[in-house]
Amino acid sequence: MGNSNEIYKITFLNKGKLYEVFVKQVYQSDLYGFIEIEDFVFDEKSQVVVDPSEEKLKAEFNGVKRSFIPIQAVIRIDEVEKSGVSKISSGDNITPFPVSLVGAKADTKDS
């Protein structure tokens, strides 16, 4: 993934919120369990109405060259024809994928 004309919409969970961002580059990271996203695309049209969640995302990712997203936080990756409005919304109806870092011990209780 990485043609200069391609744009990807990445939807992921971060701090209990659902983030939707547009990037030009997305690929599996050398860091185990992460994807890398870079070349963020924000809606640059001059609008009378300013979306506060997109402005918050612009501020949060200002100066960020590359971001590493844990693979279990990723909800969806779509290749889109053009970028849209990046946003943060509540993740109330989304449950994170369960991850166990320590192997669970099977119940070996004899009957």
MARLUM-713571 format. One line per field, with one value per residue: residue number from 0; residue in three letters; x, y, z of N, C-alpha, C in turn. Coordinates in nm, 3 decimals, always signed. Atoms other than C-alpha are relative to their C-alpha. Layout:
<atoms>
k <- (NUM	...)
r <- (ALA	...)
n_x <- (X	...)
n_y <- (Y	...)
n_z <- (Z	...)
ca_x <- (X	...)
ca_y <- (Y	...)
ca_z <- (Z	...)
c_x <- (X	...)
c_y <- (Y	...)
c_z <- (Z	...)
</atoms>
This chain:
<atoms>
k <- (0	1	2	3	4	5	6	7	8	9	10	11	12	13	14	15	16	17	18	19	20	21	22	23	24	25	26	27	28	29	30	31	32	33	34	35	36	37	38	39	40	41	42	43	44	45	46	47	48	49	50	51	52	53	54	55	56	57	58	59	60	61	62	63	64	65	66	67	68	69	70	71	72	73	74	75	76	77	78	79	80	81	82	83	84	85	86	87	88	89	90	91	92	93	94	95	96	97	98	99	100	101	102	103	104	105	106	107	108	109	110)
r <- (MET	GLY	ASN	SER	ASN	GLU	ILE	TYR	LYS	ILE	THR	PHE	LEU	ASN	LYS	GLY	LYS	LEU	TYR	GLU	VAL	PHE	VAL	LYS	GLN	VAL	TYR	GLN	SER	ASP	LEU	TYR	GLY	PHE	ILE	GLU	ILE	GLU	ASP	PHE	VAL	PHE	ASP	GLU	LYS	SER	GLN	VAL	VAL	VAL	ASP	PRO	SER	GLU	GLU	LYS	LEU	LYS	ALA	GLU	PHE	ASN	GLY	VAL	LYS	ARG	SER	PHE	ILE	PRO	ILE	GLN	ALA	VAL	ILE	ARG	ILE	ASP	GLU	VAL	GLU	LYS	SER	GLY	VAL	SER	LYS	ILE	SER	SER	GLY	ASP	ASN	ILE	THR	PRO	PHE	PRO	VAL	SER	LEU	VAL	GLY	ALA	LYS	ALA	ASP	THR	LYS	ASP	SER)
n_x <- (+0.085	-0.083	-0.003	+0.018	+0.138	+0.091	+0.034	+0.059	+0.073	-0.031	+0.088	-0.061	+0.032	-0.108	+0.047	+0.145	+0.065	-0.014	-0.070	+0.009	-0.098	-0.036	-0.145	-0.047	-0.086	+0.032	-0.069	-0.034	-0.119	-0.105	+0.034	+0.098	+0.134	+0.038	-0.005	-0.052	+0.072	-0.071	+0.053	+0.139	+0.071	+0.112	+0.081	-0.059	+0.093	+0.037	+0.140	+0.052	+0.024	-0.119	+0.030	-0.091	-0.073	-0.110	-0.100	-0.068	-0.090	-0.110	-0.089	-0.061	-0.096	-0.087	-0.142	-0.022	-0.044	+0.049	+0.067	+0.006	+0.130	+0.006	+0.086	+0.129	+0.082	+0.049	+0.134	+0.017	-0.086	+0.063	-0.060	+0.108	-0.033	-0.045	+0.007	+0.119	-0.024	-0.050	+0.082	-0.004	+0.135	-0.001	-0.010	+0.087	+0.057	-0.110	-0.074	-0.133	-0.032	-0.067	-0.138	-0.058	-0.145	-0.045	+0.078	+0.100	-0.016	+0.124	+0.056	-0.029	+0.069	+0.054	+0.137)
n_y <- (-0.118	-0.116	-0.083	-0.139	-0.044	+0.073	-0.058	+0.102	-0.043	+0.090	-0.015	+0.071	-0.045	-0.065	-0.058	+0.013	-0.076	+0.055	-0.093	+0.025	-0.088	+0.030	-0.001	+0.047	+0.117	+0.092	+0.127	+0.074	-0.055	+0.090	+0.023	+0.108	-0.030	-0.137	-0.047	-0.136	-0.090	-0.127	-0.093	-0.030	-0.087	-0.069	-0.078	-0.134	-0.095	-0.110	+0.017	-0.092	+0.081	+0.076	+0.120	+0.000	+0.126	+0.001	-0.094	+0.068	+0.096	-0.074	-0.041	+0.119	+0.059	-0.104	+0.031	+0.145	+0.054	+0.137	+0.046	+0.145	+0.036	+0.143	+0.070	+0.034	-0.121	-0.032	+0.048	+0.014	-0.076	-0.007	-0.084	-0.086	-0.080	-0.132	-0.014	-0.062	-0.073	+0.080	-0.030	+0.079	+0.018	+0.087	+0.142	+0.066	+0.125	+0.082	+0.073	+0.035	+0.141	+0.044	+0.041	+0.055	+0.000	+0.113	+0.118	+0.040	+0.138	+0.076	+0.055	+0.143	+0.055	+0.134	+0.016)
n_z <- (+0.000	-0.006	+0.120	-0.043	+0.023	-0.087	-0.130	-0.086	-0.119	-0.110	-0.116	-0.112	-0.135	-0.074	-0.127	-0.009	+0.108	+0.134	+0.087	+0.143	+0.063	+0.138	+0.019	+0.131	-0.020	-0.110	+0.020	-0.120	-0.062	-0.049	-0.140	-0.002	-0.047	+0.033	+0.138	+0.009	+0.091	+0.017	+0.101	-0.035	+0.093	-0.063	+0.093	+0.004	+0.060	-0.089	-0.032	-0.099	-0.119	-0.036	-0.078	-0.115	-0.016	+0.095	-0.051	-0.110	+0.062	+0.061	-0.108	-0.060	+0.092	+0.052	-0.017	-0.007	+0.129	+0.011	-0.122	-0.015	-0.057	-0.034	+0.095	-0.061	-0.008	+0.133	+0.031	+0.145	+0.092	+0.132	+0.103	+0.046	+0.118	-0.045	-0.145	-0.056	-0.125	-0.111	-0.118	-0.122	-0.053	-0.117	+0.033	-0.096	+0.048	+0.050	-0.103	+0.050	+0.013	-0.123	+0.017	-0.121	+0.011	-0.079	+0.038	-0.099	-0.045	+0.017	-0.123	-0.002	-0.117	+0.022	-0.050)
ca_x <- (+0.000	+0.155	+0.085	+0.098	-0.262	-0.412	-0.590	-0.686	-0.949	-0.835	-1.088	-0.943	-1.003	-0.792	-0.859	-1.218	-1.293	-1.341	-1.091	-1.138	-0.839	-0.726	-0.369	-0.166	+0.054	-0.043	+0.162	+0.258	+0.516	+0.848	+0.723	+0.533	+0.157	+0.139	+0.049	+0.215	+0.022	+0.176	+0.109	-0.211	-0.469	-0.703	-0.984	-0.818	-1.125	-1.204	-1.533	-1.750	-1.847	-1.550	-1.576	-1.435	-1.344	-1.138	-0.966	-0.887	-0.738	-0.532	-0.391	-0.328	-0.143	+0.030	+0.398	+0.348	+0.543	+0.430	+0.190	+0.198	-0.148	-0.187	-0.339	-0.610	-0.729	-0.791	-1.158	-1.130	-0.899	-1.059	-0.899	-1.111	-1.128	-1.091	-1.043	-1.331	-1.364	-1.149	-1.334	-1.341	-1.663	-1.764	-1.679	-1.970	-2.106	-1.762	-1.597	-1.219	-1.090	-0.992	-0.619	-0.454	-0.087	-0.056	-0.165	-0.486	-0.461	-0.722	-0.954	-0.824	-1.064	-1.148	-1.515)
ca_y <- (+0.000	+0.323	+0.465	+0.845	+0.875	+0.631	+0.758	+0.534	+0.591	+0.436	+0.381	+0.290	+0.315	+0.552	+0.636	+0.512	+0.730	+0.628	+0.803	+0.829	+0.969	+0.985	+0.902	+0.837	+0.564	+0.261	-0.053	-0.320	-0.193	-0.349	-0.311	-0.632	-0.584	-0.232	-0.070	+0.252	+0.541	+0.855	+1.147	+1.259	+1.425	+1.685	+1.865	+2.189	+2.351	+2.692	+2.644	+2.883	+2.604	+2.453	+2.097	+2.099	+1.728	+1.771	+2.075	+1.868	+1.595	+1.848	+1.979	+1.629	+1.512	+1.845	+1.773	+1.394	+1.230	+0.873	+0.714	+0.356	+0.209	-0.119	-0.375	-0.470	-0.106	-0.100	-0.131	-0.085	+0.027	+0.143	+0.266	+0.564	+0.780	+1.108	+1.222	+1.326	+1.492	+1.337	+1.303	+1.178	+1.026	+0.837	+0.469	+0.377	+0.103	-0.044	-0.313	-0.349	-0.686	-0.883	-0.932	-1.155	-1.086	-1.368	-1.716	-1.818	-2.135	-2.395	-2.513	-2.860	-2.928	-3.299	-3.394)
ca_z <- (+0.000	-0.090	-0.437	-0.413	-0.544	-0.295	+0.015	+0.306	+0.573	+0.900	+1.179	+1.518	+1.891	+2.099	+2.465	+2.441	+2.137	+1.776	+1.547	+1.172	+0.984	+0.622	+0.525	+0.211	+0.362	+0.570	+0.622	+0.871	+1.115	+1.206	+1.563	+1.630	+1.657	+1.509	+1.178	+1.067	+0.918	+0.772	+0.538	+0.709	+0.484	+0.631	+0.452	+0.344	+0.189	+0.326	+0.504	+0.696	+0.936	+1.118	+1.248	+1.604	+1.600	+1.282	+1.432	+1.741	+1.521	+1.327	+1.654	+1.791	+1.479	+1.407	+1.352	+1.360	+1.082	+1.149	+1.395	+1.523	+1.588	+1.781	+1.545	+1.797	+1.803	+1.427	+1.335	+0.960	+0.677	+0.352	+0.031	-0.075	-0.388	-0.199	+0.157	+0.375	+0.712	+0.983	+1.311	+1.665	+1.792	+2.103	+2.093	+2.319	+2.096	+2.011	+2.222	+2.185	+2.069	+2.380	+2.414	+2.670	+2.720	+2.972	+2.871	+3.048	+3.253	+3.161	+3.436	+3.525	+3.809	+3.831	+3.872)
c_x <- (+0.089	+0.015	-0.033	-0.143	-0.100	-0.021	-0.073	-0.073	+0.023	-0.094	+0.058	-0.044	+0.123	-0.061	-0.152	-0.079	+0.027	+0.060	-0.018	+0.092	+0.028	+0.149	+0.034	+0.084	-0.049	+0.069	+0.030	+0.133	+0.103	-0.019	-0.114	-0.134	-0.049	-0.011	+0.055	-0.086	+0.078	-0.059	-0.148	-0.060	-0.119	-0.071	+0.048	-0.091	-0.029	-0.151	-0.041	-0.023	+0.123	-0.041	+0.098	+0.078	+0.115	+0.110	+0.079	+0.099	+0.120	+0.101	+0.073	+0.109	+0.091	+0.146	+0.030	+0.036	-0.062	-0.064	-0.008	-0.129	+0.002	-0.103	-0.137	-0.090	-0.063	-0.136	-0.010	+0.103	-0.066	+0.085	-0.116	+0.046	+0.050	-0.018	-0.131	+0.039	+0.047	-0.080	+0.031	-0.144	+0.007	+0.003	-0.089	-0.052	+0.106	+0.070	+0.136	+0.017	+0.074	+0.141	+0.051	+0.151	+0.062	-0.090	-0.095	+0.020	-0.133	-0.045	+0.018	-0.063	-0.061	-0.139	-0.014)
c_y <- (+0.123	+0.077	+0.143	+0.051	-0.067	+0.074	-0.107	+0.068	-0.106	+0.031	-0.084	+0.059	+0.060	+0.068	-0.001	+0.076	-0.068	+0.107	-0.044	+0.100	-0.046	+0.016	-0.049	-0.126	-0.081	-0.134	-0.064	+0.051	-0.108	-0.027	-0.101	+0.045	+0.141	+0.017	+0.142	+0.078	+0.130	+0.078	+0.025	+0.100	+0.059	+0.084	+0.144	+0.105	+0.112	-0.008	+0.105	-0.074	-0.085	-0.116	-0.008	-0.131	-0.010	+0.096	-0.062	-0.103	+0.068	+0.041	-0.120	-0.059	+0.103	-0.036	-0.149	-0.050	-0.137	-0.039	-0.152	-0.034	-0.148	-0.071	-0.034	+0.122	+0.035	-0.065	-0.031	+0.085	-0.007	+0.084	+0.080	+0.083	+0.138	+0.009	+0.066	+0.076	-0.098	+0.036	-0.092	-0.012	-0.094	-0.144	-0.082	-0.135	-0.093	-0.065	-0.038	-0.151	-0.044	-0.052	-0.050	-0.007	-0.116	-0.117	-0.039	-0.148	-0.070	-0.056	-0.151	-0.068	-0.134	-0.010	-0.124)
c_z <- (+0.000	-0.129	+0.042	-0.020	+0.092	+0.131	+0.079	+0.117	+0.106	+0.116	+0.112	+0.133	+0.065	+0.121	+0.010	-0.105	-0.133	-0.091	-0.144	-0.068	-0.142	-0.016	-0.141	+0.012	+0.119	-0.029	+0.135	+0.053	+0.029	+0.149	+0.004	+0.055	-0.030	-0.152	+0.007	-0.098	-0.008	-0.116	+0.022	-0.099	+0.075	-0.104	+0.005	-0.064	+0.099	+0.022	+0.102	+0.131	+0.026	+0.088	+0.117	+0.016	-0.101	+0.044	+0.115	-0.054	-0.065	+0.106	+0.060	-0.089	-0.065	+0.030	+0.009	-0.139	-0.025	+0.132	-0.002	+0.074	+0.034	-0.088	+0.060	+0.016	-0.134	-0.022	-0.149	-0.074	-0.137	-0.094	-0.061	-0.120	+0.037	+0.151	+0.040	+0.125	+0.106	+0.124	+0.115	+0.047	+0.120	-0.047	+0.090	-0.047	-0.059	+0.118	-0.056	-0.007	+0.124	-0.029	+0.134	-0.019	+0.078	-0.035	+0.112	+0.034	-0.011	+0.134	-0.004	+0.119	-0.035	+0.060	+0.081)
</atoms>
